[in-house]
Amino acid sequence: MTSLPLQLPAPRRRLRIRHEDGHRLGHLVWRLAPGSRVCSSAVLGGGIGDRAWILNAQVPGGYPRLDPDRHLAQIAAAEGLDGPGAGLMTAADVSAYTEARDEGVTATVTSGLGVRGWAAAPAPGTAGPLPAGTVNIVVTLPVALSDAALVNAVATATEAKVQALLDAGLDCSGTPTDAVCVAVPAPGPEGAQPFAGPRSRWGARLARAVHAAVLEGALAHPREGRERSRPGGGPGGARG
């Protein structure tokens, strides 16, 4: 008889408000169960490893600090978050987060789409400061994933994000500072799931949850500039 993977409740996400330098700012906090593992591109605690918490913190537009990891650690300390964690940052209003669930998977997204484009774009010019743009995605799963599956989950989340942006009529693959964070529980006696691609059981659920959350956030973006100029598979709708 094949044993089913142990499924645990999703970590609770909380919205918190703080005041910094005259700004009223929000941050989202996840307190993870002991032994939880996270794979992320976060500026603080990125990579793969055991993590006790995740923090997605809002900062003012035109963020001037050059030590975002230290800043995030300070916010985490003020929240009483102990141990290693993963910290993301955005100028988007985190109180406007969008969230979707699919059979145990939860995706929480903060969307700032003022700056967006295609990943494989020409080298940037010398234009002045641009509006803030960051899409941060935090996904929690109730089952353990292997290291390879964790990396695959980040890729699946990114694919689903791009699909949602295109479905919303945005001519882009994302913003220059997007980040993804995938959190799973510690492996139990049954081990860890080996796959998280979009056609695997848990990867498909992850993809649907991320797509729904990103699409909701993208559709809330002002309609002007959302329509693609013409169909195609590259920047500006041009075919290569």
Secondary structure, DSSP 8 states (H G I E B T S, - for coil): ------------EEEEEEEETTEEEEEEEEE--TT-EEEE--SBS-EEEE-SEEEEEE--TT---S-HHHHHHHHHHHTT--SSEEEEEESS-GGG-EEEEETTEEEEEEEEESS-B-SS------------EEEEEEEE-SS-B-HHHHHHHHHHHHHHHHHHHHHTT-SSSB-TT-EEEEEE---BTTB-B---STTSHHHHHHHHHHHHHHHHHHHTS-STTTS-SS--SSGGG---
